[in-house]
Amino acid sequence: MSETISKLEQNKLYFISFCIEQYKKHSGTTGGATMGLFDRYGVTNYLFDHYDVLHTQGNQWLIEEIESFIKERGGLK
């Protein structure tokens, strides 16, 4: 059985990858540390679920949105 993903799902995954890279650069951490943070606070799911709105925003806004999202869940004191 061959599984394929839709173009929209592919775009969402590219977007998440972009956000991980941008946040990694912003925070000065590794990709693994960024992924751990995103997994711990549900950032990846948030980015995937709200792609339609989020992918239209600029880099700095996305970083601020991600940090706000994490803080609301008890992270980034």
C-alpha positions as CSV (number, residue, x, y, z in Angstrom):
1,M,0.0,0.0,0.0
2,S,1.4,3.4,-1.0
3,E,0.6,6.3,1.2
4,T,0.8,9.8,-0.2
5,I,0.2,13.1,1.5
6,S,-1.8,15.9,0.0
7,K,-0.2,19.1,-1.2
8,L,-1.8,20.9,1.8
9,E,-0.3,18.5,4.3
10,Q,3.1,18.8,2.5
11,N,2.9,22.6,2.8
12,K,2.0,22.3,6.5
13,L,5.1,20.1,7.1
14,Y,7.3,22.5,5.2
15,F,5.9,25.4,7.3
16,I,6.6,23.5,10.5
17,S,10.1,22.8,9.4
18,F,10.6,26.5,8.6
19,C,9.3,27.5,12.0
20,I,11.6,25.1,13.7
21,E,14.6,26.5,11.9
22,Q,13.6,30.1,12.5
23,Y,13.0,29.4,16.2
24,K,16.3,27.5,16.5
25,K,18.1,30.5,15.1
26,H,16.2,32.9,17.3
27,S,16.9,31.0,20.5
28,G,20.4,29.9,19.7
29,T,19.6,26.2,20.4
30,T,19.9,23.0,18.4
31,G,17.2,21.6,16.2
32,G,16.8,18.7,18.8
33,A,16.3,21.2,21.6
34,T,13.8,23.2,19.6
35,M,11.9,20.0,18.7
36,G,11.9,19.0,22.4
37,L,10.4,22.3,23.3
38,F,7.9,22.2,20.6
39,D,6.8,18.7,21.5
40,R,6.6,19.4,25.2
41,Y,4.3,22.4,24.7
42,G,2.3,21.2,21.6
43,V,3.7,23.8,19.3
44,T,4.0,21.5,16.3
45,N,0.3,20.5,16.6
46,Y,-0.6,24.2,17.0
47,L,1.3,25.1,13.9
48,F,-0.2,22.3,11.9
49,D,-3.8,22.9,13.0
50,H,-3.6,26.7,12.5
51,Y,-1.5,26.7,9.3
52,D,-4.1,28.6,7.3
53,V,-3.7,31.8,9.4
54,L,-0.1,31.4,10.7
55,H,1.7,30.8,7.4
56,T,0.6,34.2,6.2
57,Q,2.5,36.0,8.9
58,G,6.1,37.3,9.0
59,N,9.1,35.6,10.7
60,Q,9.2,37.9,13.7
61,W,5.5,37.7,14.3
62,L,5.7,33.9,14.2
63,I,8.6,33.8,16.7
64,E,6.5,36.0,19.0
65,E,3.4,33.9,18.5
66,I,5.3,30.7,19.3
67,E,6.9,32.2,22.4
68,S,3.5,33.5,23.6
69,F,2.0,30.0,23.0
70,I,4.7,28.3,25.0
71,K,4.4,30.9,27.9
72,E,0.6,30.3,28.1
73,R,1.4,26.7,28.7
74,G,3.9,27.3,31.5
75,G,7.1,27.4,29.6
76,L,9.8,30.1,28.9
77,K,9.6,31.8,32.3
